[in-house]
């Protein structure tokens, strides 16, 4: 069994790389979901450790580095007077069990740390996850939604605004920040301890921030994909996901893919797809909840 983990770059309303991986390779259990941060990915994996075997493959697409989640409880929420930040789910957060508001949730904007800390925490989670999977002994591969050193933090002003859609590569300013982070002695050693051969992008020198690439860079720098972009939604379309699954994950020529024409037709059709707005329960959506539109689900099931 292949288990996939990630955010909306791994599970969305049209077929993603994880869906195409199942079509071309073997059964996939997709435990990603929209809004997931890297701590959520890690703890979702922890929750699966009693089921994983050495015969399984874990495939993790890390979310952006600003997607950091925190553990909360009602006492702290009341002390900081931030109850209004949490969704109207009667106190249910990720992993909530006994007590309302005791669980994992995204970071409150007032608690956002420095970009430097976000990058370091992401690197630390990657290393912890590799240690965990090495201990289990299963196969695993890793990749990312975007260059691990890019700053994709949203803007919280009069209204929430994303910024990642304006990124076409790592900037000179981000490269300088990366050099500063790498100059920190324990972080330099941490980078050296991470097994970069497990990453799908070809990272020959992990101290060269330009070598980190994710599905976003794969998509945004290819005109064939961009001309089929959604009118307002910025997620890579199904053609980009199809080609990414074949070229990056399965190491095959995507142009020779048996179902590439179908992927392209889905991309064309979903350019005006009515992407639903978040509802309260989806802010703490469980990994097993599906997003893929029933129409495309039926299409893939027939293949």
Legacy VTK file of the C-alpha trace (Angstrom):
# vtk DataFile Version 3.0
C-alpha trace
ASCII
DATASET POLYDATA
POINTS 303 float
0.000 0.000 0.000
1.094 3.552 -0.758
0.148 6.153 1.853
0.225 9.783 0.759
0.359 12.780 3.090
0.163 16.481 2.394
-2.101 19.492 1.999
-4.446 20.516 -0.828
-1.594 20.014 -3.282
-2.125 16.302 -2.628
-5.920 16.147 -2.261
-8.198 18.535 -4.140
-11.455 18.719 -6.104
-9.807 17.547 -9.322
-7.290 14.676 -9.625
-3.908 15.335 -8.026
-0.603 13.522 -8.358
-1.788 11.086 -5.656
-4.853 10.138 -7.717
-2.772 9.615 -10.864
-0.241 7.618 -8.856
-2.985 5.150 -8.005
-4.007 4.885 -11.668
-0.469 4.186 -12.899
1.069 2.315 -9.967
-0.794 0.632 -7.093
-3.530 1.335 -4.501
-3.136 4.604 -2.615
-4.567 5.661 0.735
-4.569 9.444 0.591
-4.353 10.932 4.095
-3.773 14.500 2.943
-6.334 17.261 3.077
-6.790 20.949 2.467
-5.432 23.326 5.076
-2.976 20.814 6.523
0.284 22.113 7.912
3.494 20.215 8.479
2.803 19.389 12.129
-0.564 17.992 11.100
1.129 15.859 8.457
3.579 14.580 11.068
0.932 13.756 13.698
-1.333 12.133 11.090
1.612 9.899 10.228
2.226 9.158 13.924
-1.413 8.059 14.148
-0.741 5.504 11.416
2.408 3.925 12.850
0.574 0.913 14.300
-0.652 0.041 10.780
2.469 0.691 8.717
4.557 -2.297 7.682
7.887 -2.673 5.965
6.020 -3.522 2.763
4.300 -0.112 2.658
5.496 3.071 0.986
4.981 6.503 2.540
4.907 9.453 0.151
4.921 12.875 1.825
4.500 16.203 0.075
5.379 18.812 2.698
3.238 21.939 2.904
4.662 25.457 2.795
6.955 26.375 5.672
4.512 28.897 7.157
1.925 26.139 7.654
2.800 25.525 11.291
0.168 24.192 13.674
-0.008 24.436 17.464
-1.537 22.378 20.261
-4.227 24.316 22.130
-6.455 23.972 25.177
-9.425 26.019 26.423
-7.517 27.502 29.359
-4.918 29.115 27.093
-7.583 30.233 24.592
-9.545 31.990 27.345
-6.404 33.549 28.815
-5.464 35.046 25.426
-9.113 35.831 24.557
-8.831 34.318 21.065
-11.881 32.032 20.969
-13.192 33.853 17.897
-10.196 32.617 15.881
-11.377 29.018 16.030
-14.026 27.527 13.709
-17.588 26.925 14.873
-17.158 23.195 15.448
-18.231 23.022 19.113
-14.618 22.900 20.223
-13.505 20.130 17.887
-9.996 20.717 16.584
-7.697 18.185 14.911
-7.334 15.121 17.172
-9.719 16.503 19.851
-10.882 13.630 22.048
-11.979 14.333 25.657
-12.142 18.099 26.071
-13.371 20.811 23.734
-10.598 22.972 22.241
-7.850 20.575 23.317
-6.269 19.673 20.011
-4.169 20.799 17.068
-5.022 23.805 14.909
-3.373 26.362 12.673
-1.291 29.133 14.232
-3.086 32.291 15.326
-1.765 35.268 13.266
-0.629 37.041 16.451
1.549 34.031 17.262
3.286 33.839 13.917
7.004 33.438 14.410
9.845 34.704 12.248
10.302 33.299 8.769
13.640 31.941 9.985
11.892 29.930 12.692
9.348 28.613 10.206
12.080 27.254 7.939
13.973 25.715 10.848
10.842 24.042 12.246
10.097 22.611 8.814
13.606 21.168 8.555
13.283 19.740 12.057
9.963 18.052 11.237
11.473 16.553 8.083
14.370 15.101 10.072
12.080 13.765 12.838
9.877 12.134 10.219
12.834 10.470 8.527
13.999 9.073 11.872
10.494 7.727 12.514
10.183 6.079 9.100
13.705 4.660 9.292
12.718 3.120 12.626
9.614 1.527 11.085
11.666 0.318 8.129
9.181 1.099 5.376
10.024 2.711 2.072
9.423 6.430 1.809
9.902 9.398 -0.460
9.485 13.108 0.175
8.797 16.191 -1.876
7.301 19.596 -1.218
4.564 21.882 -2.414
7.136 24.621 -3.000
10.837 25.395 -2.574
11.437 24.850 1.152
13.254 28.179 1.422
10.574 30.379 -0.187
8.495 32.759 1.886
4.846 32.148 1.073
3.304 33.687 4.195
-0.180 35.111 3.637
-1.054 38.716 4.414
-3.392 39.439 7.336
-4.619 43.003 6.930
-8.119 44.148 6.037
-8.667 40.658 4.637
-6.752 37.414 4.250
-4.656 37.263 1.075
-2.401 34.501 -0.192
0.941 35.367 -1.771
2.329 32.078 -3.099
0.665 32.512 -6.485
3.028 35.420 -7.204
6.138 33.288 -6.673
7.956 31.965 -9.730
11.194 31.036 -7.976
13.290 31.875 -4.961
14.194 35.567 -4.667
17.598 37.075 -3.918
16.287 38.234 -0.537
15.152 34.700 0.296
18.531 33.336 -0.792
20.264 35.699 1.646
17.938 34.597 4.459
18.682 30.975 3.557
22.418 31.665 3.843
21.873 33.241 7.267
19.884 30.219 8.433
22.470 27.780 7.088
25.240 29.687 8.880
23.737 28.762 12.263
25.916 25.905 13.459
23.200 23.482 14.677
21.073 24.157 11.593
24.028 23.536 9.308
24.427 20.157 11.012
20.680 19.459 10.860
20.695 20.022 7.097
23.593 17.587 6.842
21.683 14.952 8.837
18.613 15.008 6.578
18.706 12.322 3.886
18.108 14.467 0.811
18.279 11.433 -1.465
14.742 10.678 -0.268
13.495 13.836 -1.991
12.146 13.601 -5.519
13.782 16.831 -6.639
17.458 16.388 -7.388
19.133 17.995 -4.362
22.821 17.392 -4.955
23.824 20.230 -2.625
21.326 20.872 0.213
23.186 24.087 1.046
22.166 25.538 -2.306
18.632 26.830 -1.692
17.958 27.083 -5.433
17.990 23.289 -5.750
14.850 22.824 -3.686
11.779 22.579 -5.938
8.185 21.572 -5.389
5.120 20.896 -7.452
4.444 24.649 -7.544
7.655 25.374 -9.444
6.979 22.357 -11.671
3.598 23.853 -12.559
4.112 27.596 -12.686
7.130 27.532 -14.998
5.484 25.434 -17.723
3.322 27.338 -20.205
1.375 24.208 -21.186
0.024 23.978 -17.645
-0.389 27.691 -16.928
-2.582 28.363 -19.960
-5.057 25.906 -18.434
-5.044 27.581 -15.021
-8.265 28.011 -13.100
-9.898 31.427 -13.346
-9.363 32.212 -9.638
-8.004 29.121 -7.884
-4.216 28.785 -7.885
-3.805 25.029 -7.386
-1.985 23.183 -10.188
-4.418 21.666 -12.651
-4.899 17.987 -13.323
-2.541 17.920 -16.326
0.314 19.274 -14.212
-0.501 16.730 -11.498
-0.605 13.913 -14.053
2.776 14.811 -15.497
4.282 15.373 -12.062
3.156 11.907 -10.923
4.741 10.260 -13.940
7.913 12.320 -14.294
8.824 13.042 -10.685
7.326 10.115 -8.752
7.387 7.236 -11.220
10.313 8.518 -13.324
8.476 8.006 -16.610
7.994 10.201 -19.649
4.705 12.008 -18.919
4.098 12.701 -22.608
3.758 8.948 -23.088
1.226 8.582 -20.297
-1.778 6.509 -21.354
-4.226 8.879 -19.680
-2.570 12.204 -20.446
-5.323 13.249 -22.846
-7.879 12.629 -20.124
-5.825 14.680 -17.654
-5.675 17.534 -20.139
-9.414 17.409 -20.805
-10.077 17.535 -17.055
-7.738 20.531 -16.773
-9.614 22.289 -19.570
-12.959 21.483 -18.012
-11.977 22.642 -14.513
-10.710 26.058 -15.581
-14.083 27.383 -14.414
-14.762 24.753 -11.727
-16.817 26.214 -8.835
-14.348 25.610 -6.003
-16.399 25.536 -2.767
-15.756 28.008 0.029
-14.482 26.600 3.310
-17.243 25.672 5.735
-16.478 25.558 9.502
-16.067 21.780 9.704
-13.516 21.824 6.879
-11.110 23.947 8.898
-10.487 20.781 10.934
-11.204 18.271 8.184
-10.152 14.672 8.856
-7.597 12.985 6.579
-10.052 10.343 5.422
-12.605 12.838 4.085
-12.634 12.942 0.291
-12.549 16.119 -1.799
-12.338 14.737 -5.319
-15.459 15.629 -7.272
-17.684 12.561 -7.800
-17.596 13.084 -11.560
-13.808 12.755 -11.709
-13.825 9.982 -9.144
-16.096 7.935 -11.406
-13.904 8.734 -14.414
-10.793 7.421 -12.675
-12.574 4.338 -11.339
-13.391 3.292 -14.909
-9.737 3.319 -15.985
LINES 1 304
303 0 1 2 3 4 5 6 7 8 9 10 11 12 13 14 15 16 17 18 19 20 21 22 23 24 25 26 27 28 29 30 31 32 33 34 35 36 37 38 39 40 41 42 43 44 45 46 47 48 49 50 51 52 53 54 55 56 57 58 59 60 61 62 63 64 65 66 67 68 69 70 71 72 73 74 75 76 77 78 79 80 81 82 83 84 85 86 87 88 89 90 91 92 93 94 95 96 97 98 99 100 101 102 103 104 105 106 107 108 109 110 111 112 113 114 115 116 117 118 119 120 121 122 123 124 125 126 127 128 129 130 131 132 133 134 135 136 137 138 139 140 141 142 143 144 145 146 147 148 149 150 151 152 153 154 155 156 157 158 159 160 161 162 163 164 165 166 167 168 169 170 171 172 173 174 175 176 177 178 179 180 181 182 183 184 185 186 187 188 189 190 191 192 193 194 195 196 197 198 199 200 201 202 203 204 205 206 207 208 209 210 211 212 213 214 215 216 217 218 219 220 221 222 223 224 225 226 227 228 229 230 231 232 233 234 235 236 237 238 239 240 241 242 243 244 245 246 247 248 249 250 251 252 253 254 255 256 257 258 259 260 261 262 263 264 265 266 267 268 269 270 271 272 273 274 275 276 277 278 279 280 281 282 283 284 285 286 287 288 289 290 291 292 293 294 295 296 297 298 299 300 301 302
